[in-house]
Structures are given as C-alpha cells and as structure tokens.
Amino acid sequence: MKKYRNIKKLVKAHATLEGAGVHLRRAIGFDAPGQYDPFLLLDDFRSDTPADYIKGFPWHPHRGIETITYVLKGEVTHEDSLGNKGVIGAGDIQWMTAGSGIYHQEMPQGDKNGAMYGFQLWANLPAKYKMMDPRYRGIRAADIPEIKKPDGSVIKVITGTYEDVQGAITDVVTSPGYYDIFIPRGQEYELKTETGDTVIWYIFEEDGYIENSVSGNGKVQKAENGNLVLFEDGERIKIKTEEKPIRFLMISGKPIKEPIAWYGPIVMNTDEELRTAYDELEKGTFVKNTNPGARIKK
C-alpha cells in the first residue's frame, strides 16, 4: 500500500526587508533552524514595483551554505569573488556553493513592465563540506528539462531526478530535488517523493487541494499563493485542482541532522566556528580559494 504524505505544517510567507532594502516574503527562515533540514531559508521576491527591489543585495559574504536563485521575470546581475559575473534572466538558475567563503552581489532589474519575480533558497552543507572550495554554476532556462504530460501538466526538473529525467544541475552536495510544477485546473495528480526526504512545496500561482490522509481518501486542505507546505514522511502526495490551475516549487532533500550555528549570511556547526568566520572577515582572511574551477572532492 502506498504511503501518502500528510501535511505537517502550512504557513503563509511573511513580509520582510533584506539586502539594501528589498521587500520580499520569507517562507522559511523565521522558525527554529533545522525544522526544514537541509533547507534554511526560502525568499519570494516577486514584485511589480521597482522601488521594492532596485536597491538589491550589494556585496556580502557567505560561508557554509549553498544559495540557489531562480528568476521568473526580470533579470538579476551578479558578480562574485571567484571572478564570475553575468545576468540571470527569466527562467534561469544560479547555484552558488559558498563553502569556505565567498563574496557576491545580486542586483535585480525588472523587465520592461517593472516586474521582478524570483526566489532564493539556502541549502545547508554538512560539516565535512563546510570548508570546501566555493564554486558557481549558471543554468539557462533552455537547458532545464521539462516533463510535459498529456493533461497539460509540466514539471521542470532543475536538480534531482523525476520519472528518469535528470535535472539540469548535478553533483550537488546534499543531492536535493528542485522542481517547478504546473498543474492545470480540474486535475487530480499524484507526485512521487523519496521516503526519508524532507519535502516542501511553495505555491506561487493560484491554488489547489492537498489530500491530507494516509489512507489516500480523507480530508483535503487548500494551499494557495504564498503558502509553504511542509510534509510528513511518505512516498506520494495527492493534489487536485478545481476552477484554477496551480504552480508551485517542490523542494526535497535528505536531512543532515547536525547542529546549526547561524548568524547572518554564515552557517556553521558551532559558535566557535562562527566566531572564527567573523574574526576572519575583520582580518581580511575570510576568502580561502578564488579558483573558479574549484570542484567538490568526495
């Protein structure tokens, strides 16, 4: 018998300010660290008002995490201490592994109508990879595989594997899954998940009804634009749409289950490691490697 995932928690993203004054909605990041292990933060920076985002995210450091930026509309110009620079356009992904330490900046630019839509996810790194060499990967929209169903459903496979389709980004430390999923109105759908993974959905267009029963035939709970859903363990999730379609991010990963010491843009395992990182920032010794070709060694 299939084990369906129940909803463990459903919350609405909260408005906050970040960077040099960017107005965004934070879906993950206000709760106790570890609740969404291995994920630490998820920000939704969709806006049609340039004043909400134009000040951007000027130069700042990171250590101990990976940051994933996904743009839907507009562009984000970026630059980092590895020497990478460029533009993340509509549909593109920037996957940056901070590792032992990196500086970068991300400056949003709206499209011709002033729209700037996107998300940033932070994924934690296990202790043995906290001080790995930093690296950067930019993926264009055209290179992201899509699974198109006869009913009009579309699954964009950014990283991970779904129905034997390999995502555009491979060789990721925590082996997460990151999918952009669209389901038309009037559909019932089952989505497969790996047992033991943390699975979260973030709904960003319209709404749908998630079946909230292990037996697969119980109550449903509505999830709508701006809702984050954290699921209990299981093999599948049932969802149905009625008058409206739904579009959401499905993000999954194996929990790291390690202590988290987090302050600002730096996430380590102990307070001592945090103090060391901030001491190095003051001394100018924070960045350990500036090799753009640095790769993980397993």
DRENTI-43274 format. One line per 10 residues: number of its first residue (from 1); their letters; for each residue x, y, z of N, C-alpha, C. Coordinates in steps of 0.2 Angstrom, whole numbers, plus 5000, padded with zeros to 4 digits. Layout:
// DRENTI-43274
NUM = A = X,Y,Z,X,Y,Z,X,Y,Z  ...
This chain:
// DRENTI-43274
1 = MKKYRNIKKL = 5004,4994,5000,5000,5000,5000,5004,5006,5000  5003,5011,4996,5006,5017,4995,5006,5021,5002  5011,5024,5004,5011,5029,5010,5010,5036,5008  5005,5039,5009,5004,5046,5007,5006,5051,5012  5009,5056,5010,5012,5061,5015,5006,5066,5017  5005,5066,5024,5001,5071,5027,5004,5078,5027  5000,5083,5028,5003,5090,5029,5005,5090,5036  5012,5092,5037,5014,5093,5044,5013,5100,5046  5014,5105,5041,5014,5112,5043,5012,5116,5037  5007,5121,5037,5006,5125,5032,5006,5132,5034
11 = VKAHATLEGA = 5010,5136,5032,5011,5143,5034,5011,5148,5028  5010,5154,5029,5010,5159,5024,5016,5163,5025  5019,5165,5019,5026,5168,5019,5024,5175,5022  5029,5178,5026,5029,5184,5029,5033,5190,5026  5030,5196,5026,5034,5201,5023,5040,5203,5027  5046,5205,5024,5052,5207,5027,5056,5211,5023  5061,5214,5025,5066,5218,5021,5073,5214,5022  5076,5214,5016,5083,5211,5016,5088,5215,5011  5094,5213,5011,5099,5216,5007,5099,5224,5009  5099,5228,5004,5099,5235,5005,5092,5238,5005
21 = GVHLRRAIGF = 5087,5234,5006,5081,5237,5007,5076,5233,5002  5077,5227,5001,5072,5223,4996,5066,5221,5000  5060,5222,4997,5054,5220,5000,5053,5213,4997  5052,5208,5002,5051,5201,5000,5047,5198,5005  5045,5192,5003,5041,5187,5008,5045,5181,5009  5046,5180,5016,5050,5175,5018,5046,5169,5020  5047,5163,5017,5043,5157,5018,5046,5153,5023  5053,5152,5023,5057,5148,5028,5062,5153,5030  5064,5153,5037,5069,5157,5040,5067,5161,5046  5060,5161,5048,5058,5164,5054,5058,5158,5060
31 = DAPGQYDPFL = 5057,5152,5058,5057,5147,5063,5063,5144,5065  5063,5140,5070,5069,5137,5073,5073,5134,5067  5080,5135,5067,5084,5131,5062,5084,5124,5063  5084,5120,5057,5083,5113,5057,5076,5110,5056  5071,5115,5056,5064,5112,5055,5063,5110,5048  5067,5113,5043,5066,5111,5036,5073,5108,5034  5077,5105,5038,5083,5102,5037,5083,5098,5030  5087,5099,5025,5093,5103,5025,5092,5110,5023  5086,5113,5022,5085,5119,5020,5084,5124,5025  5087,5130,5024,5087,5135,5029,5083,5141,5028
41 = LLDDFRSDTP = 5082,5143,5022,5079,5149,5020,5076,5149,5013  5070,5152,5012,5067,5152,5006,5063,5159,5005  5066,5163,5001,5063,5170,5000,5060,5171,4993  5054,5174,4993,5050,5175,4987,5050,5183,4986  5054,5185,4981,5055,5192,4979,5051,5194,4973  5045,5192,4972,5041,5194,4967,5038,5201,4968  5039,5206,4963,5036,5212,4964,5035,5216,4957  5030,5220,4956,5029,5224,4950,5031,5231,4951  5034,5232,4957,5036,5239,4959,5044,5240,4960  5047,5243,4955,5054,5243,4955,5057,5246,4962
51 = ADYIKGFPWH = 5054,5250,4965,5056,5253,4972,5057,5247,4977  5053,5242,4976,5053,5236,4981,5060,5232,4981  5063,5233,4975,5069,5228,4974,5075,5231,4971  5075,5237,4969,5080,5240,4965,5087,5241,4969  5086,5242,4975,5092,5243,4979,5096,5236,4980  5093,5231,4979,5096,5224,4978,5100,5222,4984  5105,5217,4983,5109,5214,4988,5116,5215,4986  5119,5221,4988,5126,5223,4987,5131,5218,4990  5137,5219,4989,5142,5214,4991,5141,5212,4998  5141,5205,4999,5141,5202,5006,5144,5195,5006
61 = PHRGIETITY = 5146,5193,5011,5149,5186,5012,5144,5180,5013  5147,5174,5012,5143,5168,5014,5148,5163,5015  5147,5158,5020,5151,5153,5021,5146,5147,5024  5147,5141,5022,5144,5135,5025,5138,5133,5022  5136,5136,5016,5129,5135,5013,5130,5135,5005  5124,5133,5002,5123,5134,4995,5117,5139,4994  5118,5144,4990,5112,5148,4988,5110,5147,4981  5103,5146,4980,5100,5145,4974,5095,5150,4972  5097,5154,4967,5092,5159,4964,5089,5157,4958  5082,5158,4958,5078,5156,4952,5074,5162,4950
71 = VLKGEVTHED = 5075,5164,4944,5071,5170,4941,5066,5168,4937  5060,5171,4938,5054,5170,4933,5053,5176,4928  5054,5182,4931,5053,5188,4927,5059,5193,4929  5061,5197,4924,5066,5202,4925,5073,5199,4925  5078,5202,4927,5085,5200,4927,5088,5201,4934  5093,5197,4935,5097,5199,4941,5105,5199,4939  5108,5205,4939,5115,5205,4938,5119,5203,4944  5124,5199,4943,5128,5196,4948,5135,5196,4947  5139,5196,4953,5146,5196,4952,5149,5193,4959  5154,5189,4959,5157,5186,4965,5165,5186,4965
81 = SLGNKGVIGA = 5167,5184,4971,5175,5184,4972,5178,5179,4968  5175,5174,4965,5178,5169,4960,5180,5172,4954  5177,5178,4952,5178,5181,4946,5172,5180,4941  5167,5177,4944,5161,5176,4940,5156,5182,4939  5154,5184,4934,5149,5189,4933,5144,5188,4927  5138,5191,4927,5134,5190,4922,5127,5192,4924  5122,5189,4920,5115,5191,4921,5111,5184,4922  5107,5184,4927,5102,5178,4927,5095,5181,4925  5093,5178,4919,5087,5180,4916,5081,5176,4917  5076,5178,4914,5069,5174,4916,5070,5167,4914
91 = GDIQWMTAGS = 5068,5163,4919,5069,5155,4919,5076,5152,4921  5081,5157,4922,5087,5154,4923,5088,5153,4931  5094,5149,4932,5096,5147,4939,5103,5149,4940  5104,5152,4946,5111,5152,4949,5112,5148,4955  5116,5143,4954,5118,5139,4960,5125,5140,4963  5125,5143,4968,5132,5145,4971,5133,5142,4978  5139,5138,4978,5141,5135,4984,5146,5139,4987  5144,5142,4993,5149,5146,4996,5155,5143,4999  5154,5137,5002,5159,5133,5005,5163,5137,5010  5169,5137,5009,5174,5140,5014,5173,5148,5014
101 = GIYHQEMPQG = 5170,5151,5009,5169,5158,5010,5169,5161,5003  5164,5165,5002,5164,5169,4995,5160,5176,4997  5162,5180,4993,5158,5187,4992,5155,5187,4986  5148,5190,4986,5145,5191,4980,5140,5196,4980  5137,5199,4975,5132,5203,4975,5127,5201,4969  5120,5203,4971,5115,5201,4966,5110,5208,4966  5110,5210,4960,5106,5217,4959,5100,5216,4954  5094,5215,4957,5088,5214,4952,5087,5220,4948  5085,5218,4942,5082,5223,4937,5076,5220,4934  5071,5224,4934,5064,5222,4932,5064,5222,4924
111 = DKNGAMYGFQ = 5059,5218,4922,5058,5218,4915,5055,5225,4912  5053,5225,4906,5050,5232,4903,5044,5234,4906  5041,5230,4910,5035,5232,4914,5036,5233,4921  5043,5233,4923,5044,5234,4930,5044,5227,4934  5042,5222,4931,5041,5216,4935,5048,5212,4937  5049,5210,4943,5054,5206,4945,5052,5201,4950  5052,5194,4947,5049,5189,4950,5055,5184,4951  5056,5181,4957,5061,5176,4958,5061,5173,4965  5065,5168,4967,5066,5165,4973,5073,5164,4975  5074,5164,4981,5081,5162,4983,5080,5157,4989
121 = LWANLPAKYK = 5084,5151,4988,5084,5146,4993,5091,5145,4996  5091,5144,5002,5098,5142,5005,5097,5135,5007  5102,5131,5005,5103,5124,5007,5109,5123,5012  5109,5120,5017,5114,5119,5022,5119,5114,5019  5126,5115,5021,5131,5110,5019,5133,5106,5025  5134,5099,5025,5136,5095,5030,5143,5098,5033  5144,5096,5039,5151,5098,5042,5157,5097,5038  5157,5091,5035,5163,5089,5031,5164,5093,5025  5159,5097,5023,5159,5101,5016,5159,5108,5018  5158,5110,5024,5158,5117,5026,5163,5121,5023
131 = MMDPRYRGIR = 5169,5119,5023,5175,5122,5021,5178,5120,5014  5173,5117,5010,5175,5115,5003,5177,5121,4999  5180,5120,4993,5181,5126,4989,5174,5129,4986  5173,5135,4986,5167,5138,4983,5167,5137,4976  5161,5137,4973,5160,5136,4966,5153,5139,4964  5153,5140,4957,5147,5144,4954,5145,5140,4948  5138,5139,4947,5135,5137,4941,5129,5141,4939  5129,5143,4933,5124,5146,4930,5120,5142,4925  5114,5141,4925,5110,5137,4921,5105,5141,4917  5105,5141,4910,5100,5144,4907,5093,5141,4906
141 = AADIPEIKKP = 5088,5144,4905,5081,5142,4905,5080,5136,4900  5083,5137,4894,5083,5132,4889,5086,5126,4890  5090,5125,4895,5094,5119,4897,5091,5115,4903  5085,5118,4905,5081,5114,4911,5076,5110,4908  5077,5103,4909,5072,5098,4906,5065,5099,4908  5061,5098,4904,5053,5098,4906,5050,5092,4904  5046,5089,4909,5041,5084,4908,5034,5086,4907  5032,5085,4900,5025,5088,4899,5021,5082,4898  5015,5083,4902,5010,5077,4902,5004,5079,4897  5001,5074,4895,4995,5074,4890,4990,5079,4893
151 = DGSVIKVITG = 4989,5079,4900,4984,5084,4903,4986,5091,4903  4992,5093,4901,4994,5099,4901,4999,5101,4907  5000,5096,4912,5004,5097,4917,5012,5098,4915  5016,5102,4918,5023,5102,4916,5027,5102,4923  5032,5098,4923,5037,5098,4928,5044,5100,4925  5046,5105,4928,5053,5107,4926,5058,5104,4931  5063,5101,4929,5067,5097,4933,5074,5101,4934  5074,5105,4939,5080,5109,4940,5086,5105,4942  5085,5101,4948,5090,5097,4950,5086,5091,4953  5090,5085,4954,5087,5079,4956,5084,5075,4950
161 = TYEDVQGAIT = 5081,5070,4951,5078,5065,4945,5071,5064,4946  5067,5065,4941,5060,5064,4942,5057,5060,4935  5054,5054,4936,5052,5050,4931,5058,5048,4926  5064,5047,4929,5070,5045,4925,5073,5051,4921  5070,5057,4922,5073,5063,4919,5078,5067,4924  5084,5067,4922,5089,5070,4926,5089,5078,4926  5089,5081,4931,5089,5089,4932,5095,5092,4928  5095,5098,4927,5100,5102,4924,5106,5103,4928  5106,5103,4934,5111,5104,4939,5113,5097,4942  5119,5095,4942,5121,5088,4945,5127,5090,4950
171 = DVVTSPGYYD = 5129,5084,4953,5135,5085,4958,5134,5090,4963  5128,5090,4966,5126,5094,4972,5127,5090,4978  5130,5094,4983,5132,5090,4989,5127,5086,4993  5121,5090,4994,5116,5086,4998,5111,5083,4993  5112,5082,4987,5108,5079,4982,5100,5080,4983  5099,5087,4983,5092,5089,4983,5088,5088,4977  5081,5088,4977,5077,5089,4971,5074,5096,4971  5073,5099,4966,5071,5106,4965,5067,5106,4958  5060,5106,4959,5056,5106,4953,5051,5112,4953  5049,5114,4947,5044,5119,4946,5038,5116,4943
181 = IFIPRGQEYE = 5033,5115,4946,5027,5111,4944,5021,5115,4942  5018,5114,4936,5012,5117,4935,5007,5112,4933  5001,5112,4936,4995,5108,4935,4989,5112,4933  4986,5110,4927,4980,5114,4925,4974,5113,4930  4969,5117,4929,4963,5116,4933,4959,5109,4931  4956,5107,4936,4951,5101,4935,4955,5095,4935  4961,5094,4938,4965,5088,4938,4966,5085,4945  4967,5079,4945,4970,5075,4951,4976,5072,4949  4981,5073,4954,4988,5071,4952,4991,5068,4958  4996,5064,4957,5000,5061,4962,5007,5062,4961
191 = LKTETGDTVI = 5011,5065,4965,5018,5066,4965,5022,5062,4969  5027,5058,4966,5031,5054,4970,5037,5058,4974  5038,5055,4979,5044,5058,4984,5048,5052,4986  5054,5053,4988,5058,5048,4991,5057,5048,4999  5056,5042,5001,5055,5041,5009,5061,5043,5012  5060,5047,5018,5065,5049,5022,5067,5056,5020  5065,5059,5014,5067,5066,5012,5063,5071,5016  5065,5077,5017,5061,5082,5019,5058,5085,5012  5052,5086,5012,5048,5088,5006,5044,5095,5008  5045,5100,5004,5042,5106,5005,5039,5108,4998
201 = WYIFEEDGYI = 5033,5112,4998,5030,5115,4992,5030,5122,4994  5031,5126,4989,5029,5133,4990,5025,5135,4984  5019,5137,4985,5014,5139,4980,5014,5146,4978  5015,5147,4971,5016,5154,4969,5011,5156,4964  5007,5152,4962,5001,5154,4957,4995,5150,4959  4990,5154,4960,4983,5151,4961,4983,5146,4967  4979,5141,4966,4978,5136,4972,4976,5129,4970  4976,5125,4975,4975,5118,4974,4973,5115,4981  4971,5108,4981,4969,5105,4987,4973,5099,4988  4976,5098,4994,4981,5093,4995,4977,5088,4999
211 = ENSVSGNGKV = 4977,5082,4997,4974,5076,5001,4978,5075,5007  4975,5076,5013,4978,5075,5019,4976,5069,5023  4978,5063,5020,4976,5057,5024,4981,5051,5022  4983,5048,5026,4987,5042,5025,4984,5037,5020  4977,5036,5021,4974,5031,5018,4972,5033,5010  4973,5040,5009,4973,5042,5002,4966,5044,5000  4961,5044,5005,4954,5046,5003,4951,5050,5009  4955,5054,5012,4952,5058,5018,4951,5065,5016  4952,5069,5021,4951,5076,5020,4956,5080,5016  4954,5085,5013,4959,5089,5009,4960,5096,5012
221 = QKAENGNLVL = 4965,5099,5011,4967,5106,5014,4969,5110,5008  4966,5116,5008,4968,5121,5002,4975,5124,5003  4979,5124,4998,4985,5128,4998,4985,5133,4993  4987,5139,4994,4986,5144,4989,4992,5149,4989  4992,5153,4984,4998,5158,4983,5001,5161,4989  5007,5159,4990,5011,5162,4996,5011,5157,5002  5008,5151,5001,5008,5146,5006,5014,5142,5005  5018,5140,5011,5023,5135,5011,5020,5129,5015  5021,5123,5012,5018,5117,5015,5024,5112,5016  5025,5110,5023,5030,5105,5025,5026,5099,5026
231 = FEDGERIKIK = 5029,5093,5023,5025,5087,5023,5028,5082,5028  5024,5078,5031,5027,5072,5035,5030,5067,5030  5033,5062,5032,5036,5057,5028,5031,5053,5024  5034,5050,5018,5029,5046,5014,5032,5045,5007  5028,5042,5003,5030,5040,4996,5027,5045,4991  5021,5047,4992,5017,5051,4987,5013,5057,4990  5012,5061,4986,5007,5067,4988,5002,5067,4983  4995,5068,4986,4990,5069,4981,4987,5076,4981  4986,5078,4975,4984,5085,4975,4978,5085,4969  4973,5090,4970,4969,5091,4965,4967,5098,4964
241 = TEEKPIRFLM = 4966,5100,4958,4964,5107,4956,4956,5107,4954  4953,5113,4955,4946,5114,4953,4945,5119,4948  4943,5125,4950,4942,5130,4945,4949,5134,4943  4954,5133,4946,4960,5136,4945,4966,5131,4944  4971,5133,4940,4977,5129,4940,4981,5130,4946  4987,5127,4947,4991,5128,4952,4998,5128,4950  5003,5132,4952,5010,5131,4951,5014,5132,4957  5019,5128,4958,5022,5128,4965,5030,5125,4964  5034,5127,4968,5040,5124,4969,5040,5117,4973  5043,5112,4971,5043,5106,4976,5051,5105,4977
251 = ISGKPIKEPI = 5053,5105,4983,5060,5105,4985,5060,5100,4990  5065,5095,4989,5066,5089,4993,5074,5088,4995  5075,5085,5000,5082,5083,5002,5083,5079,5008  5088,5076,5009,5090,5072,5014,5092,5076,5020  5089,5075,5026,5091,5079,5032,5098,5078,5034  5102,5083,5036,5109,5082,5038,5109,5080,5045  5105,5083,5049,5104,5081,5056,5111,5082,5060  5113,5088,5059,5119,5091,5063,5117,5098,5066  5121,5099,5071,5120,5106,5075,5121,5112,5070  5117,5117,5071,5117,5123,5067,5118,5129,5071
261 = AWYGPIVMNT = 5124,5132,5069,5126,5139,5072,5125,5144,5066  5121,5148,5067,5119,5153,5061,5118,5160,5063  5122,5164,5060,5122,5171,5061,5123,5175,5054  5117,5179,5052,5118,5182,5046,5119,5178,5040  5124,5179,5036,5125,5175,5030,5130,5169,5031  5131,5168,5037,5136,5162,5038,5132,5157,5043  5133,5150,5040,5130,5145,5044,5135,5140,5045  5137,5138,5052,5142,5133,5053,5139,5128,5058  5143,5124,5062,5140,5119,5066,5141,5121,5073  5146,5126,5075,5147,5128,5082,5148,5135,5082
271 = DEELRTAYDE = 5147,5138,5088,5148,5145,5089,5155,5147,5088  5160,5143,5090,5167,5144,5089,5168,5145,5082  5165,5141,5078,5166,5141,5070,5164,5148,5068  5158,5150,5070,5155,5157,5069,5160,5162,5071  5162,5162,5077,5167,5167,5079,5173,5168,5074  5176,5162,5073,5181,5162,5068,5180,5165,5062  5174,5163,5059,5172,5166,5052,5172,5174,5053  5169,5177,5058,5168,5184,5059,5175,5187,5060  5179,5184,5064,5186,5186,5065,5190,5187,5058  5189,5182,5054,5192,5182,5048,5189,5187,5043
281 = LEKGTFVKNT = 5183,5189,5044,5180,5194,5040,5183,5201,5042  5185,5202,5048,5188,5208,5051,5195,5208,5049  5198,5203,5048,5206,5202,5047,5207,5202,5039  5202,5201,5035,5203,5201,5028,5205,5194,5026  5204,5189,5030,5207,5182,5028,5201,5177,5027  5195,5180,5025,5189,5176,5025,5189,5171,5019  5191,5174,5013,5191,5170,5007,5197,5166,5006  5196,5159,5006,5201,5154,5006,5203,5152,4999  5199,5152,4994,5200,5150,4987,5197,5154,4982  5200,5156,4977,5197,5160,4972,5198,5157,4965
291 = NPGARIKK = 5198,5150,4965,5199,5146,4959,5192,5145,4956  5190,5148,4950,5183,5147,4948,5182,5140,4946  5187,5136,4945,5186,5129,4943,5186,5124,4949  5185,5127,4955,5186,5123,4961,5180,5118,4961  5181,5112,4962,5176,5107,4962,5176,5103,4969  5170,5100,4970,5170,5096,4976,5174,5089,4976  5177,5087,4981,5181,5081,4981,5178,5076,4986  5175,5071,4984,5172,5066,4988,5177,5060,4989
